Amino acid sequence: MSQIDTSPLANKKEYDMKVLITGSSRGIGLACVKKYIDMGHEVIGLDINGSDYSNPSYTHIITDITGKLPDISDIEVLINNAGIQEGPNVIETNLKATIAVTEKYAFQDKIHSVLFMASSSASNGAEFPEYAASKGGVVTYMKNTALRLAKYGATSNSISAGGVYTPLNAHIIDDPELMQQCLDETLLKRWAKAEEIAEFSYFLTNVNTSMTGQDLLIDNGEQLKSNFIW
């Protein structure tokens, strides 16, 4: 006779959840908005910019997550996606604001899962110094979140993406020479699409019930690439 999983997480539904996504106006954030709505969820987006996307199941709130956050109750899935690559406020935006968002919305009885968008820079230190440091902090904070969310039967994980086709990387994508240099740094000679990251996100937050406190590297083999000299 098979055993029935009676854990709190096993009893939570995969569909019709209340989802909050930061940095939702473009790129990975917007791809996630569309994916979760396509799967039948209510989605709320927080972004410093407006959005051209419209759907009856989507509410877009213009806000700076480094400031006062709106009061939104009973969030079931939280995706911390907002971030910047360079400038004077990288640590403030990528790390401190991500912590503030999570502390405000995640630690309550309705929570099902939390996902953080980190970066491959979190593990290899590449890219701008403060950016790499901020994303490394995000991964560590994700693990701390997993420890504290366990009592709710909720998961906490992060995605560390390498190159992704998003507007944030337009200066590389629009330059054939730079783009080829970046592709040559990967084993598979490709970058991920934002929609692909959204698929991974959905699996981690709404299908997965057993993986928590883990960082998922999605970089087309960039960090693995090496030349063996003998």
N, CA, C and O of each residue as an XYZ file, in Angstrom:
920
protein
N       0.849     -1.183      0.000
C       0.000      0.000      0.000
C       0.893      1.243      0.000
O       1.791      1.369      0.832
N       0.638      2.164     -0.942
C       1.462      3.369     -1.047
C       1.085      4.363      0.041
O      -0.065      4.434      0.474
N       2.079      5.124      0.468
C       1.845      6.127      1.497
C       1.330      7.421      0.877
O       1.705      7.780     -0.240
N       0.483      8.104      1.600
C      -0.058      9.382      1.136
C       0.766     10.504      1.744
O       1.025     10.518      2.947
N       1.179     11.449      0.896
C       1.960     12.591      1.367
C       1.016     13.565      2.055
O       0.167     14.175      1.405
N       1.161     13.711      3.359
C       0.263     14.584      4.128
C       0.940     15.877      4.559
O       0.425     16.584      5.425
N       2.095     16.197      3.960
C       2.791     17.430      4.317
C       1.977     18.642      3.877
O       1.186     18.539      2.940
N       2.156     19.796      4.539
C       1.389     20.991      4.180
C       1.535     21.374      2.713
O       0.561     21.771      2.074
N       2.773     21.257      2.165
C       3.002     21.654      0.787
C       2.264     20.755     -0.189
O       1.794     21.221     -1.228
N       2.157     19.473      0.132
C       1.496     18.535     -0.766
C       0.015     18.844     -0.914
O      -0.593     18.488     -1.923
N      -0.567     19.495      0.068
C      -1.998     19.788      0.042
C      -2.328     21.119     -0.621
O      -3.498     21.467     -0.777
N      -1.296     21.863     -1.010
C      -1.537     23.148     -1.650
C      -1.723     22.956     -3.142
O      -1.086     22.085     -3.734
N      -2.566     23.735     -3.750
C      -2.911     23.559     -5.152
C      -1.864     24.188     -6.073
O      -1.183     25.146     -5.708
N      -1.758     23.621     -7.273
C      -0.798     24.132     -8.248
C      -1.367     25.333     -8.995
O      -0.608     26.170     -9.484
N      -2.687     25.429     -9.090
C      -3.314     26.459     -9.902
C      -4.091     27.462     -9.037
O      -4.294     27.244     -7.842
N      -4.515     28.553     -9.660
C      -5.334     29.576     -9.011
C      -4.652     30.176     -7.787
O      -5.292     30.375     -6.755
N      -3.386     30.459     -7.894
C      -2.652     31.070     -6.801
C      -2.490     32.568     -7.020
O      -2.636     33.067     -8.136
N      -2.187     33.273     -5.939
C      -1.927     34.706     -5.981
C      -0.418     34.896     -6.059
O       0.307     34.566     -5.120
N       0.050     35.428     -7.183
C       1.476     35.491     -7.488
C       1.933     36.948     -7.529
O       1.278     37.791     -8.141
N       3.054     37.239     -6.879
C       3.647     38.579     -6.908
C       5.009     38.497     -7.577
O       5.859     37.705     -7.172
N       5.214     39.319     -8.602
C       6.469     39.330     -9.364
C       7.029     40.739     -9.389
O       6.336     41.671     -9.796
N       8.277     40.912     -8.959
C       8.911     42.229     -9.041
C       9.695     42.323    -10.346
O      10.130     41.313    -10.898
N       9.869     43.561    -10.832
C      10.547     43.756    -12.109
C       9.780     43.134    -13.245
O      10.336     42.381    -14.045
N       8.491     43.451    -13.319
C       7.564     42.713    -14.181
C       7.278     43.366    -15.528
O       6.464     42.845    -16.291
N       7.914     44.481    -15.843
C       7.528     45.214    -17.051
C       8.204     44.709    -18.320
O       7.738     44.994    -19.424
N       9.306     43.958    -18.175
C      10.016     43.488    -19.371
C      10.879     42.277    -19.022
O      10.979     41.876    -17.862
N      11.498     41.709    -20.054
C      12.467     40.639    -19.854
C      11.913     39.418    -19.144
O      10.792     38.984    -19.410
N      12.707     38.871    -18.241
C      12.319     37.664    -17.511
C      11.065     37.891    -16.684
O      10.203     37.016    -16.604
N      10.961     39.059    -16.071
C       9.785     39.359    -15.260
C       8.499     39.305    -16.054
O       7.517     38.710    -15.608
N       8.491     39.922    -17.229
C       7.299     39.911    -18.078
C       7.017     38.506    -18.594
O       5.860     38.093    -18.675
N       8.071     37.770    -18.942
C       7.877     36.381    -19.388
C       7.224     35.550    -18.288
O       6.377     34.699    -18.563
N       7.622     35.799    -17.042
C       7.010     35.084    -15.912
C       5.551     35.491    -15.731
O       4.696     34.644    -15.473
N       5.266     36.787    -15.866
C       3.885     37.259    -15.769
C       3.004     36.481    -16.746
O       1.956     35.959    -16.367
N       3.429     36.409    -17.981
C       2.628     35.748    -19.019
C       2.497     34.247    -18.751
O       1.431     33.668    -18.959
N       3.565     33.630    -18.296
C       3.525     32.182    -18.019
C       2.540     31.861    -16.904
O       1.730     30.944    -17.038
N       2.602     32.604    -15.815
C       1.733     32.300    -14.668
C       0.271     32.607    -14.988
O      -0.624     31.907    -14.516
N       0.024     33.637    -15.779
C      -1.354     33.923    -16.183
C      -1.864     32.834    -17.124
O      -3.010     32.399    -17.013
N      -1.015     32.397    -18.044
C      -1.405     31.306    -18.944
C      -1.756     30.037    -18.174
O      -2.569     29.232    -18.628
N      -1.140     29.865    -17.009
C      -1.389     28.681    -16.191
C      -2.544     28.871    -15.210
O      -2.809     27.998    -14.383
N      -3.229     30.010    -15.303
C      -4.456     30.192    -14.534
C      -4.327     30.888    -13.203
O      -5.177     30.708    -12.331
N      -3.274     31.690    -13.021
C      -3.058     32.358    -11.741
C      -3.398     33.849    -11.801
O      -3.449     34.454    -12.872
N      -3.626     34.414    -10.630
C      -3.763     35.865    -10.490
C      -2.368     36.429    -10.250
O      -1.668     35.981     -9.341
N      -1.957     37.404    -11.051
C      -0.596     37.929    -10.956
C      -0.612     39.422    -10.665
O      -1.365     40.185    -11.271
N       0.238     39.821     -9.723
C       0.461     41.230     -9.404
C       1.914     41.539     -9.706
O       2.814     40.825     -9.263
N       2.144     42.607    -10.464
C       3.502     42.984    -10.812
C       3.903     44.289    -10.159
O       3.117     45.236    -10.121
N       5.124     44.346     -9.645
C       5.687     45.577     -9.099
C       6.859     45.989     -9.975
O       7.761     45.189    -10.221
N       6.854     47.222    -10.446
C       7.947     47.692    -11.293
C       8.021     49.205    -11.218
O       7.008     49.880    -11.032
N       9.218     49.727    -11.361
C       9.412     51.172    -11.346
C       8.859     51.811    -12.611
O       8.617     53.017    -12.648
N       8.658     50.999    -13.653
C       8.113     51.459    -14.930
C       6.702     50.919    -15.144
O       6.279     49.965    -14.492
N       5.992     51.544    -16.063
C       4.675     51.064    -16.445
C       4.790     49.818    -17.306
O       5.894     49.373    -17.621
N       3.652     49.257    -17.686
C       3.647     48.039    -18.497
C       2.644     48.163    -19.636
O       1.552     48.705    -19.461
N       3.027     47.653    -20.809
C       2.127     47.619    -21.955
C       1.263     46.366    -21.956
O       0.343     46.239    -22.764
N       1.564     45.442    -21.048
C       0.827     44.179    -21.008
C      -0.482     44.355    -20.264
O      -0.533     44.987    -19.209
N      -1.530     43.795    -20.821
C      -2.850     43.910    -20.203
C      -3.549     42.558    -20.209
O      -3.574     41.854    -21.219
N      -4.115     42.212    -19.055
C      -4.869     40.969    -18.925
C      -5.768     41.112    -17.701
O      -5.351     41.702    -16.705
N      -6.994     40.587    -17.750
C      -7.899     40.695    -16.596
C      -7.332     40.089    -15.318
O      -7.732     40.472    -14.218
N      -6.405     39.149    -15.454
C      -5.832     38.494    -14.280
C      -4.545     39.169    -13.804
O      -3.887     38.688    -12.881
N      -4.190     40.296    -14.446
C      -2.926     40.949    -14.101
C      -3.154     42.360    -13.571
O      -3.894     43.148    -14.159
N      -2.506     42.662    -12.452
C      -2.515     44.007    -11.870
C      -1.087     44.519    -11.822
O      -0.214     43.897    -11.216
N      -0.853     45.656    -12.464
C       0.494     46.232    -12.489
C       0.540     47.437    -11.560
O      -0.259     48.364    -11.686
N       1.478     47.414    -10.633
C       1.637     48.507     -9.671
C       2.992     49.162     -9.891
O       4.032     48.512     -9.786
N       2.971     50.453    -10.197
C       4.224     51.190    -10.375
C       4.754     51.592     -9.004
O       4.125     52.366     -8.282
N       5.918     51.055     -8.658
C       6.512     51.347     -7.360
C       8.004     51.082     -7.410
O       8.471     50.247     -8.184
N       8.745     51.792     -6.586
C      10.179     51.570     -6.432
C      10.367     50.666     -5.213
O      10.062     51.071     -4.090
N      10.861     49.458     -5.423
C      10.946     48.512     -4.308
C      11.984     48.920     -3.263
O      12.046     48.322     -2.189
N      12.802     49.936     -3.570
C      13.738     50.429     -2.558
C      13.061     51.389     -1.590
O      13.657     51.807     -0.598
N      11.806     51.736     -1.885
C      11.050     52.637     -1.013
C       9.931     51.912     -0.287
O      10.063     50.740      0.065
N       8.836     52.613     -0.066
C       7.679     52.041      0.639
C       6.969     51.049     -0.260
O       6.643     51.360     -1.405
N       6.733     49.863      0.255
C       6.087     48.804     -0.510
C       4.579     48.811     -0.270
O       4.135     49.072      0.848
N       3.791     48.529     -1.302
C       2.332     48.508     -1.137
C       1.884     47.355     -0.254
O       2.551     46.322     -0.184
N       0.772     47.530      0.406
C       0.213     46.468      1.248
C      -0.567     45.497      0.363
O      -1.584     45.859     -0.229
N      -0.081     44.270      0.284
C      -0.727     43.219     -0.499
C      -0.768     41.974      0.380
O       0.273     41.504      0.839
N      -1.935     41.450      0.611
C      -2.066     40.323      1.542
C      -2.108     38.983      0.816
O      -2.396     38.913     -0.379
N      -1.816     37.930      1.560
C      -2.029     36.541      1.153
C      -1.310     36.143     -0.141
O      -1.872     35.418     -0.961
N      -0.083     36.609     -0.326
C       0.701     36.185     -1.479
C       1.065     34.710     -1.316
O       1.520     34.287     -0.254
N       0.860     33.938     -2.378
C       1.164     32.506     -2.334
C       2.480     32.165     -3.034
O       3.209     31.273     -2.600
N       2.776     32.883     -4.120
C       4.041     32.691     -4.832
C       4.701     34.057     -4.995
O       4.089     34.991     -5.512
N       5.947     34.167     -4.554
C       6.699     35.413     -4.664
C       7.921     35.189     -5.537
O       8.726     34.296     -5.272
N       8.060     36.006     -6.588
C       9.223     35.927     -7.457
C       9.979     37.247     -7.381
O       9.499     38.279     -7.849
N      11.154     37.203     -6.791
C      12.016     38.381     -6.676
C      12.876     38.481     -7.934
O      13.921     37.838     -8.034
N      12.435     39.281     -8.879
C      13.122     39.383    -10.161
C      13.779     40.741    -10.381
O      14.743     40.832    -11.141
N      13.289     41.790     -9.745
C      13.788     43.143    -10.003
C      15.270     43.263     -9.663
O      15.735     42.728     -8.657
N      15.997     43.966    -10.513
C      17.412     44.178    -10.261
C      18.040     45.057    -11.322
O      17.479     45.239    -12.403
N      19.214     45.606    -11.008
C      19.974     46.421    -11.945
C      21.403     45.900    -12.004
O      21.855     45.214    -11.087
N      22.121     46.224    -13.088
C      23.471     45.699    -13.273
C      24.561     46.626    -12.743
O      25.567     46.160    -12.207
N      24.366     47.927    -12.889
C      25.407     48.856    -12.477
C      24.786     50.165    -12.022
O      23.593     50.406    -12.206
N      25.629     51.015    -11.416
C      25.140     52.276    -10.886
C      25.352     52.345     -9.385
O      25.850     51.395     -8.780
N      24.974     53.476     -8.776
C      25.232     53.672     -7.345
C      24.323     52.887     -6.408
O      24.606     52.783     -5.215
N      23.224     52.330     -6.944
C      22.238     51.684     -6.071
C      22.118     50.180     -6.288
O      21.055     49.610     -6.040
N      23.178     49.528     -6.743
C      23.105     48.107     -7.050
C      22.821     47.270     -5.798
O      21.917     46.435     -5.803
N      23.584     47.489     -4.735
C      23.373     46.735     -3.498
C      22.001     47.056     -2.908
O      21.296     46.167     -2.430
N      21.634     48.335     -2.949
C      20.347     48.774     -2.401
C      19.187     48.100     -3.123
O      18.232     47.657     -2.487
N      19.267     48.021     -4.457
C      18.182     47.452     -5.254
C      18.195     45.934     -5.255
O      17.186     45.296     -4.954
N      19.336     45.361     -5.592
C      19.405     43.914     -5.800
C      19.338     43.100     -4.517
O      18.779     42.004     -4.501
N      19.906     43.632     -3.447
C      19.974     42.858     -2.214
C      19.047     43.392     -1.123
O      18.168     42.673     -0.647
N      19.240     44.653     -0.726
C      18.452     45.187      0.379
C      16.961     45.232      0.049
O      16.132     44.877      0.887
N      16.613     45.666     -1.169
C      15.197     45.736     -1.539
C      14.596     44.343     -1.694
O      13.435     44.125     -1.351
N      15.384     43.401     -2.210
C      14.913     42.016     -2.322
C      14.606     41.439     -0.947
O      13.606     40.745     -0.764
N      15.470     41.728      0.014
C      15.216     41.294      1.392
C      13.944     41.936      1.927
O      13.119     41.261      2.543
N      13.781     43.235      1.695
C      12.598     43.949      2.193
C      11.315     43.383      1.608
O      10.333     43.198      2.327
N      11.313     43.104      0.299
C      10.138     42.532     -0.364
C       9.793     41.172      0.244
O       8.631     40.889      0.536
N      10.803     40.346      0.427
C      10.576     38.998      0.957
C      10.064     39.041      2.393
O       9.136     38.318      2.754
N      10.676     39.889      3.199
C      10.247     39.989      4.594
C       8.807     40.485      4.709
O       8.084     40.096      5.627
N       8.397     41.334      3.785
C       7.041     41.895      3.854
C       5.971     40.909      3.381
O       4.890     40.844      3.966
N       6.261     40.144      2.328
C       5.207     39.353      1.696
C       5.289     37.838      1.919
O       4.282     37.145      1.770
N       6.458     37.316      2.271
C       6.620     35.856      2.250
C       6.238     35.151      3.538
O       5.703     34.043      3.493
N       6.496     35.757      4.669
C       6.389     35.012      5.924
C       4.994     35.107      6.524
O       4.738     35.852      7.470
N       4.095     34.311      5.926
C       2.705     34.264      6.372
C       2.106     32.941      5.923
O       2.673     32.250      5.077
N       0.972     32.594      6.484
C       0.407     31.250      6.341
C       0.042     30.847      4.915
O      -0.003     29.654      4.614
N      -0.219     31.809      4.031
C      -0.641     31.477      2.672
C       0.523     31.133      1.741
O       0.310     30.594      0.655
N       1.730     31.436      2.155
C       2.867     31.313      1.240
C       3.100     29.868      0.809
O       3.052     28.947      1.625
N       3.349     29.691     -0.461
C       3.595     28.378     -1.063
C       5.049     28.237     -1.512
O       5.661     27.185     -1.330
N       5.603     29.313     -2.106
C       6.979     29.245     -2.597
C       7.518     30.644     -2.861
O       6.774     31.583     -3.145
N       8.844     30.747     -2.757
C       9.549     31.991     -3.067
C      10.683     31.650     -4.019
O      11.378     30.649     -3.840
N      10.865     32.490     -5.036
C      11.944     32.305     -5.994
C      12.728     33.598     -6.137
O      12.152     34.683     -6.211
N      14.041     33.470     -6.174
C      14.933     34.618     -6.345
C      15.661     34.496     -7.681
O      16.159     33.423     -8.021
N      15.723     35.587     -8.435
C      16.536     35.624     -9.643
C      17.915     36.133     -9.251
O      18.120     37.329     -9.041
N      18.860     35.193     -9.156
C      20.233     35.563     -8.831
C      20.990     35.748    -10.149
O      20.497     36.428    -11.050
N      22.152     35.166    -10.270
C      22.948     35.294    -11.493
C      24.102     34.315    -11.418
O      24.547     33.950    -10.330
N      24.591     33.887    -12.584
C      25.787     33.053    -12.584
C      26.957     33.798    -11.939
O      27.910     33.181    -11.463
N      26.875     35.124    -11.928
C      27.911     35.931    -11.264
C      27.989     35.652     -9.773
O      29.018     35.899     -9.143
N      26.907     35.140     -9.210
C      26.888     34.848     -7.776
C      27.886     33.758     -7.412
O      28.370     33.713     -6.281
N      28.198     32.882     -8.360
C      29.110     31.782     -8.059
C      30.480     31.919     -8.709
O      31.449     31.331     -8.227
N      30.582     32.691     -9.803
C      31.897     32.819    -10.433
C      32.519     34.207    -10.261
O      33.671     34.419    -10.638
N      31.766     35.149     -9.694
C      32.305     36.473     -9.417
C      32.494     37.356    -10.630
O      33.011     38.465    -10.505
N      32.092     36.899    -11.792
C      32.268     37.681    -13.015
C      31.279     38.846    -13.061
O      30.310     38.874    -12.303
N      31.519     39.770    -13.920
C      30.691     40.949    -14.141
C      31.085     42.067    -13.179
O      32.156     42.010    -12.576
N      30.242     43.073    -13.028
C      30.574     44.227    -12.190
C      30.687     43.808    -10.720
O      29.893     42.989    -10.259
N      31.659     44.354     -9.975
C      31.913     43.904     -8.601
C      30.690     43.956     -7.688
O      30.375     42.973     -7.018
N      29.999     45.098     -7.657
C      28.848     45.206     -6.757
C      27.698     44.325     -7.222
O      26.932     43.823     -6.400
N      27.570     44.134     -8.529
C      26.523     43.251     -9.046
C      26.771     41.817     -8.591
O      25.870     41.152     -8.079
N      28.017     41.344     -8.786
C      28.354     39.989     -8.366
C      28.144     39.813     -6.868
O      27.615     38.794     -6.422
N      28.561     40.808     -6.097
C      28.401     40.735     -4.639
C      26.934     40.712     -4.243
O      26.542     39.966     -3.346
N      26.125     41.524     -4.907
C      24.698     41.584     -4.570
C      24.008     40.263     -4.859
O      23.168     39.817     -4.078
N      24.357     39.629     -5.985
C      23.719     38.367     -6.343
C      24.210     37.211     -5.467
O      23.460     36.280     -5.174
N      25.473     37.284     -5.057
C      25.951     36.303     -4.088
C      25.190     36.405     -2.785
O      24.863     35.396     -2.159
N      24.907     37.642     -2.379
C      24.103     37.866     -1.185
C      22.685     37.349     -1.338
O      22.101     36.836     -0.384
N      22.130     37.482     -2.534
C      20.777     36.981     -2.797
C      20.712     35.467     -2.606
O      19.758     34.955     -2.020
N      21.726     34.749     -3.100
C      21.735     33.292     -2.959
C      21.810     32.887     -1.492
O      21.111     31.974     -1.054
N      22.662     33.571     -0.742
C      22.772     33.251      0.687
C      21.478     33.581      1.423
O      21.034     32.816      2.280
N      20.873     34.718      1.091
C      19.605     35.092      1.724
C      18.493     34.111      1.346
O      17.611     33.828      2.156
N      18.535     33.593      0.115
C      17.565     32.578     -0.310
C      17.605     31.366      0.611
O      16.564     30.821      0.980
N      18.822     30.946      0.984
C      18.969     29.798      1.867
C      18.423     30.113      3.268
O      17.789     29.271      3.905
N      18.680     31.333      3.728
C      18.133     31.763      5.015
C      16.606     31.762      4.963
O      15.945     31.370      5.924
N      16.059     32.202      3.843
C      14.603     32.204      3.656
C      14.048     30.783      3.682
O      12.994     30.536      4.268
N      14.756     29.852      3.049
C      14.304     28.457      3.043
C      14.211     27.905      4.457
O      13.263     27.191      4.786
N      15.185     28.229      5.289
C      15.174     27.768      6.677
C      13.944     28.281      7.422
O      13.326     27.552      8.198
N      13.600     29.535      7.180
C      12.497     30.151      7.924
C      11.128     29.876      7.326
O      10.114     29.999      8.013
N      11.089     29.499      6.031
C       9.802     29.187      5.396
C       9.371     27.742      5.624
O       8.214     27.393      5.390
N      10.293     26.909      6.076
C       9.990     25.479      6.225
C       8.785     25.238      7.123
O       8.017     24.306      6.887
N       8.613     26.055      8.136
C       7.487     25.845      9.050
C       6.137     26.066      8.374
O       5.107     25.612      8.873
N       6.143     26.772      7.224
C       4.904     26.976      6.463
C       4.718     25.889      5.402
O       3.714     25.883      4.689
N       5.688     24.965      5.296
C       5.635     23.962      4.238
C       5.917     24.557      2.881
O       5.469     24.026      1.865
N       6.666     25.669      2.847
C       6.931     26.391      1.606
C       8.387     26.242      1.183
O       9.268     26.019      2.013
N       8.627     26.369     -0.116
C       9.979     26.247     -0.654
C      10.572     27.616     -0.964
O       9.856     28.596     -1.169
N      11.900     27.652     -0.992
C      12.646     28.851     -1.385
C      13.843     28.404     -2.208
O      14.677     27.637     -1.727
N      13.934     28.879     -3.446
C      15.033     28.529     -4.335
C      15.432     29.746     -5.170
O      14.754     30.773     -5.155
N      16.526     29.615     -5.887
C      16.963     30.715     -6.761
C      17.411     30.171     -8.110
O      17.785     29.005     -8.240
N      17.362     31.040     -9.101
C      17.876     30.732    -10.434
C      19.060     31.653    -10.710
O      18.956     32.875    -10.597
N      20.178     31.048    -11.070
C      21.349     31.822    -11.481
C      21.523     31.646    -12.981
O      22.097     30.660    -13.443
N      21.023     32.609    -13.724
C      21.097     32.537    -15.181
C      22.399     33.148    -15.682
O      22.926     34.094    -15.097
N      22.900     32.593    -16.768
C      23.998     33.202    -17.492
C      23.416     34.198    -18.482
O      22.590     35.031    -18.110
N      23.835     34.121    -19.725
C      23.299     35.037    -20.732
C      21.849     34.743    -21.062
O      21.471     33.593    -21.283
N      21.039     35.793    -21.095
C      19.623     35.669    -21.433
C      19.265     36.779    -22.417
O      19.712     37.916    -22.266
N      18.466     36.450    -23.413
C      18.018     37.462    -24.373
C      16.953     38.342    -23.726
O      15.772     37.995    -23.727
N      17.371     39.479    -23.175
C      16.459     40.448    -22.569
C      16.899     41.853    -22.973
O      18.037     42.041    -23.403
N      16.012     42.841    -22.841
C      16.393     44.224    -23.170
C      17.594     44.721    -22.376
O      18.308     45.612    -22.833
N      17.825     44.157    -21.194
C      18.957     44.565    -20.367
C      20.287     44.277    -21.059
O      21.290     44.936    -20.788
N      20.289     43.290    -21.953
C      21.513     42.913    -22.664
C      21.508     43.369    -24.117
O      22.227     42.814    -24.949
N      20.704     44.372    -24.419
C      20.534     44.824    -25.809
C      21.841     45.282    -26.437
O      22.065     45.072    -27.629
N      22.709     45.911    -25.640
C      23.956     46.430    -26.206
C      24.864     45.304    -26.699
O      25.697     45.521    -27.579
N      24.707     44.104    -26.137
C      25.456     42.942    -26.627
C      24.709     42.274    -27.771
O      25.303     41.945    -28.797
N      23.421     42.076    -27.599
C      22.610     41.396    -28.605
C      22.650     42.125    -29.941
O      22.651     41.496    -30.999
N      22.683     43.454    -29.890
C      22.663     44.263    -31.113
C      24.035     44.413    -31.757
O      24.149     45.019    -32.823
N      25.064     43.880    -31.140
C      26.420     43.945    -31.682
C      26.856     42.527    -32.049
O      27.209     41.751    -31.161
N      26.840     42.170    -33.336
C      27.142     40.791    -33.751
C      28.486     40.277    -33.233
O      28.602     39.104    -32.878
N      29.497     41.139    -33.187
C      30.817     40.702    -32.735
C      30.808     40.375    -31.245
O      31.326     39.339    -30.829
N      30.211     41.271    -30.435
C      30.113     41.014    -29.002
C      29.255     39.786    -28.715
O      29.581     38.973    -27.849
N      28.151     39.663    -29.458
C      27.247     38.539    -29.252
C      27.962     37.217    -29.522
O      27.803     36.256    -28.770
N      28.744     37.171    -30.589
C      29.464     35.950    -30.930
C      30.507     35.614    -29.879
O      30.702     34.443    -29.553
N      31.181     36.629    -29.342
C      32.148     36.401    -28.273
C      31.474     35.752    -27.060
O      32.021     34.833    -26.450
N      30.286     36.243    -26.724
C      29.546     35.694    -25.580
C      29.095     34.257    -25.842
O      29.193     33.403    -24.962
N      28.603     33.995    -27.046
C      28.158     32.642    -27.379
C      29.323     31.658    -27.359
O      29.161     30.502    -26.970
N      30.489     32.121    -27.778
C      31.670     31.260    -27.795
C      32.140     30.889    -26.393
O      32.899     29.935    -26.225
N      31.700     31.628    -25.399
C      32.060     31.326    -24.011
C      31.203     30.222    -23.416
O      31.460     29.782    -22.296
N      30.177     29.761    -24.151
C      29.293     28.702    -23.658
C      29.578     27.387    -24.376
O      30.082     27.388    -25.499
N      29.260     26.275    -23.735
C      29.413     24.975    -24.378
C      28.414     24.783    -25.513
O      28.746     24.221    -26.557
N      27.187     25.255    -25.299
C      26.116     25.007    -26.263
C      25.977     26.103    -27.312
O      25.105     26.035    -28.178
N      26.849     27.121    -27.231
C      26.861     28.218    -28.219
C      25.502     28.908    -28.315
O      25.017     29.203    -29.408
N      24.903     29.157    -27.164
C      23.602     29.822    -27.166
C      23.373     30.527    -25.843
O      24.058     30.257    -24.857
N      22.412     31.426    -25.830
C      21.885     32.037    -24.614
C      20.468     31.524    -24.400
O      19.841     31.000    -25.321
N      19.977     31.679    -23.193
C      18.603     31.294    -22.884
C      17.630     32.392    -23.301
O      17.991     33.568    -23.345
N      16.417     32.007    -23.601
C      15.342     32.973    -23.826
C      14.648     33.249    -22.501
O      14.634     32.400    -21.610
N      14.074     34.439    -22.378
C      13.360     34.789    -21.150
C      12.238     33.801    -20.863
O      11.968     33.478    -19.707
N      11.586     33.322    -21.917
C      10.487     32.373    -21.755
C      10.977     31.043    -21.176
O      10.244     30.371    -20.450
N      12.215     30.669    -21.498
C      12.788     29.435    -20.956
C      13.015     29.570    -19.450
O      12.761     28.635    -18.690
N      13.496     30.743    -19.027
C      13.692     30.979    -17.592
C      12.343     30.971    -16.876
O      12.239     30.502    -15.743
N      11.317     31.492    -17.539
C       9.971     31.482    -16.953
C       9.469     30.052    -16.750
O       8.787     29.768    -15.766
N       9.804     29.156    -17.676
C       9.408     27.751    -17.536
C      10.087     27.121    -16.326
O       9.444     26.426    -15.540
N      11.390     27.366    -16.178
C      12.099     26.871    -14.998
C      11.483     27.450    -13.721
O      11.322     26.750    -12.721
N      11.144     28.735    -13.775
C      10.560     29.404    -12.612
C       9.269     28.731    -12.196
O       9.042     28.466    -11.016
N       8.430     28.461    -13.173
C       7.141     27.857    -12.865
C       7.313     26.470    -12.243
O       6.610     26.109    -11.300
N       8.248     25.710    -12.780
C       8.489     24.385    -12.202
C       8.924     24.504    -10.747
O       8.415     23.789     -9.883
N       9.867     25.409    -10.473
C      10.400     25.531     -9.116
C       9.350     25.998     -8.119
O       9.356     25.563     -6.967
N       8.445     26.880     -8.544
C       7.491     27.462     -7.604
C       6.181     26.686     -7.505
O       5.558     26.663     -6.443
N       5.753     26.049     -8.597
C       4.402     25.485     -8.616
C       4.317     23.991     -8.867
O       3.276     23.384     -8.611
N       5.388     23.383     -9.362
C       5.399     21.940     -9.571
C       6.254     21.267     -8.510
O       5.855     20.262     -7.920
N       7.415     21.820     -8.275
C       8.346     21.291     -7.288
C       7.762     21.336     -5.873
O       7.160     22.330     -5.468
N       7.952     20.248     -5.136
C       7.555     20.214     -3.729
C       8.682     19.753     -2.811
O       8.525     19.765     -1.590
N       9.810     19.348     -3.378
C      10.866     18.736     -2.575
C      12.186     19.487     -2.571
O      13.000     19.292     -1.668
N      12.411     20.326     -3.544
C      13.680     21.058     -3.638
C      13.529     22.413     -2.958
O      12.660     23.203     -3.325
N      14.372     22.679     -1.970
C      14.349     23.980     -1.308
C      15.754     24.348     -0.840
O      16.556     23.472     -0.518
N      16.042     25.629     -0.805
C      17.347     26.109     -0.393
C      18.432     25.900     -1.431
O      19.616     25.872     -1.095
N      18.032     25.749     -2.710
C      18.996     25.428     -3.757
C      19.044     26.513     -4.842
O      18.054     27.186     -5.130
N      20.235     26.651     -5.426
C      20.437     27.594     -6.531
C      20.603     26.804     -7.821
O      21.449     25.913     -7.898
N      19.807     27.122     -8.831
C      19.829     26.414    -10.105
C      20.599     27.238    -11.139
O      20.173     28.333    -11.506
N      21.722     26.714    -11.601
C      22.552     27.400    -12.598
C      22.071     27.063    -13.996
O      22.028     25.894    -14.380
N      21.709     28.091    -14.759
C      21.238     27.919    -16.140
C      22.103     28.823    -17.019
O      21.779     29.993    -17.223
N      23.206     28.271    -17.539
C      24.163     29.125    -18.266
C      24.674     28.500    -19.553
O      25.689     28.942    -20.091
N      23.985     27.474    -20.059
C      24.403     26.814    -21.299
C      25.834     26.293    -21.236
O      26.526     26.210    -22.251
N      26.261     25.945    -20.030
C      27.575     25.340    -19.869
C      28.732     26.312    -19.832
O      29.883     25.919    -20.023
N      28.437     27.597    -19.585
C      29.511     28.604    -19.605
C      30.555     28.353    -18.518
O      31.755     28.418    -18.784
N      30.102     28.066    -17.291
C      31.067     27.845    -16.214
C      31.788     26.510    -16.352
O      32.909     26.354    -15.866
N      31.161     25.564    -16.999
C      31.767     24.248    -17.160
C      32.841     24.228    -18.237
O      33.739     23.387    -18.210
N      32.750     25.143    -19.171
C      33.670     25.150    -20.310
C      35.117     25.261    -19.839
O      35.460     26.126    -19.032
N      35.961     24.362    -20.363
C      37.380     24.401    -20.023
C      38.173     23.722    -21.127
O      37.645     22.893    -21.867
N      39.417     24.076    -21.227
C      40.298     23.460    -22.195
C      41.337     22.623    -21.477
O      42.138     23.148    -20.703
N      41.329     21.323    -21.729
C      42.246     20.411    -21.067
C      43.586     20.385    -21.828
O      43.639     20.025    -23.004
N      44.641     20.766    -21.144
C      45.979     20.782    -21.758
C      46.807     19.641    -21.192
O      46.909     19.477    -19.976
N      47.399     18.852    -22.086
C      48.194     17.700    -21.622
C      49.567     17.712    -22.284
O      50.384     16.828    -22.027
